[in-house]
Amino acid sequence: MKMHSLVALVCAIGLGVVSISASAQDDGNERSETGTRFSKERYNNKRDARATLSYFGRCVAEYKSDKIGKYLLDPSDTNWKAMTYFPNSQSGCLTQYGMRSSFREMRGALSEGWYLRKYPDGPPAGTVDDPKAAPSQKDSVARIMAADPADRSSVIVDEFALCVAATAPLEADALLRTKVTSKAERAAINALAPYFGPCAFEGQKMSFDVESLRAALDYGMARRVAMRDAT
């Protein structure tokens, strides 16, 4: 499948292990400006854009859960369009601030919204961490090789995320429940870090910022659950 026009490639494939930058983190608290009369929150484009997209994903999942679920089982162009088409009668989730995002970030927000709507109080029953639950390397390689060459680096990221979601579902679930740009989000990512290396292919390096890593894990966790529930 060709990746959509809004794709922003966020992984760099080389040699080594998974790395995550610590940029763009903010606790979201109010800060006082010296010499001003009122306390006010500093505007942070990165933080506010992420919060807007997070809200959007949860909002859309309230009335397009079935379409998101269908896409998670079959990530085709047709199902993507059905999931992301918003006629005027269904535009209530769009905010006054406007919103721009890459395909992967949008997909992650919608996946996270779907997952949290389906499991609002905790992970699915029977969820346990299991290092042996990683997808078969043979199957993963087959999916990568079957992809269009232009899409393979993105498929590698998807396979990595599916592996993390399978081997550390409790930690991945905890990440999806944190507020974006919060200290809790950073702590949840740190808790997942031990699972990254075993899920990366030998000889591959994937570099993420916090936003792109969460988007990948949002999709990986939601897709894994959707596929499990469908069996």
N, C-alpha and C positions, 0 to 999 in steps of 0.2 A: 504494500500500500504506500502510495506517495504521501509524504508528510504534508500537512496543510501549510498554506502560505504564511501563516503567522508564526511558524516555527522559529524559535531562537535557540540554536544549538548551544547547550550549556555544558557539554562535557568535552574534555580534551583527552584523546586517547594517546598514550605513550607508554612509558615504562615506569612501574612503581606500584603504589597503592593509592587508596582513596584518600583525598585530602579535602578539608572544608575550610573556607575562609571565615574569619570572625567579623567580617565587616557588616555594617548596616544593622547592628543590634541596638535595641533601645528598650528600656523597660516600660515606656509609655506613660510614666508618671508626670504629674505637673511639675513645672520648674518656675521659680520666680526670676523675673528679669530685674536686675539691679536698676534702680532709678525709675521704675514704672509704678503706677498706682495699683494695678491689679496683677494678681498671679495669673499666668496664662500658659497654655501648653505650646511648646515650640512646634512649629509645623515641620514635619519630616516627610519629604516626598516618598521615600522608600517605604517607611513605616505605614503611612496613610494609604498608599497604593495597595499594599499587602492586606491591610485591614478591610479595605473596600472589596477586594477580590474575595477574601474569606467570607465576608457577609453575603456577597453575591452567590457564591457556591452553595451556601446553606439555604438561601432563599429559593433558588431555582430547584433545589432538591425537594422542596415542599410540594411542588406540583409537577415535576418532571422526573420523579424517582424511577418510574417505569422505563422511561427513555434512557436515563443514565445507566440503569441496570442492563438494558439491552446492549448499550454501547460497550460496557465492561466485558460482556460475554463475546461480543463481535465488534471490535473497534474498526469498523468500516467507515468510509466517507459518508455513506448514506445514513448510518446511525449517528455519526457526528453532527451532520446537518440537522437531523431531527431533534437532537439534544440541545443544539445551540441556536435554533431559529426562534426568534421572539417577535411575533406580531404585536401590533399596538395593544391588543387586548391582554397581552401577557408580558408587559414591560414594567410591571411593578417592582421588580428586583433591581432595575437600573437606577443608579443614584444620580443626584444632581452634580456630582463631582466628575462624572465621566470616568471611563476606565479603559486602559490599554494593557494588554498582556500578551505574552507569547502563547502559542498553542499549548505547550507543556504546562505552563502555569494555569491556564484556564482549565485544562483537563484535570489537573491536580485539585483545584478548588471544587470543581463539580464532583469529583470522586470522593473527596473528603466530606462534602455536604451530604452525599448519598449514604456514605458509611455511617456518619453520625446520626442521620435520621433513622437508619435501620437498626443501629445499636446505640441508643442514646445514653444508656446507663453503664456500659462496660463492654468488653470484648465478647464475641460470640461464645456460647456455652462450650466448654471443652477445650478452649484455647490454651495451649501450653507452648512454652519455648522448646524447640527440638532441633538441635544442630543437624540431625539426620533428615530433616524434612525439606532440605534444599531441593529444588527441582533437579531432575536428572541433567547432568552436564551434556550428555548426548542429545537430549531433547532441546536444551537451550541452544546448543551450537546449531542444531538443525533449523531452529526458528531464525537464528541470526543469518545463516547462509541462505535461507529462503527469502529473506527481505531484499528489497531493492538496494543495490549497493549504496545509493545516496542516503538510505535510511539506517544503515547497519549500526552506525555509532549510537543512534538513538535507541535502537532495539537492544544493544548491549546494556544501556542504562536501564531499560525496562526489565531485562532479565536480572540485573543486579538487584533492582528494587523488589522484584518478586521473590528472590532468594532471601533477602532481609526480612520481608514480610512473613515468609514461611518459617524461618528459623528463629525469629525474635518477634512473634506477633504481639506479645504483651507489651514490649517496649515500643513497638510501632504504634500500637493502639494508644499508648500514653502520649506519644508525640502528637497524634491527630487531635487529641483533646486539649492541647495547650493553645493559648492565645498567641497569635503570630507576633513576632518581635519581642516576646517576653523572656524573662530569665528562665521560666519553666520550659520554654521551647528549647533554649540552649541546653538545659540540664537533660532534657529528654533525648536530644541528639547525642550528648556525651554518653548517655546510658546505652545507646545503640552502637557506638563506635566499635566495640569489640567484634561486632558481627560483620563489619564492612569488609575487612580483609578477606575472610573466608568466602565471601560472596563475589569478590572481584576475580575476573579471569586472570590466570597467570600471564604476566607480561603486559597487563593493561593498567593504565592509570586513568582515573576519572576524577576530575576536579569539579567540585560543587561549591556554590555559595549556599547559605542556609535556605534561601528561597527555592532554588532549583532542587536541592536535596529533598526538602519537604514535599515539593510537587511530585517528585518521582516516587517517594514513599507513599504519598496519598493514593496515587494511582495503583501502585503495586499492592497495597493492603486491600483496597476496595476490589480490585480485579481478582485477587486470590479468594476473597470471601465470596464474591459473586460466582466464581467458577465452582467453589466448593458447594455452595448452596444449590447449584444447578445439577449436581450429580446425585 
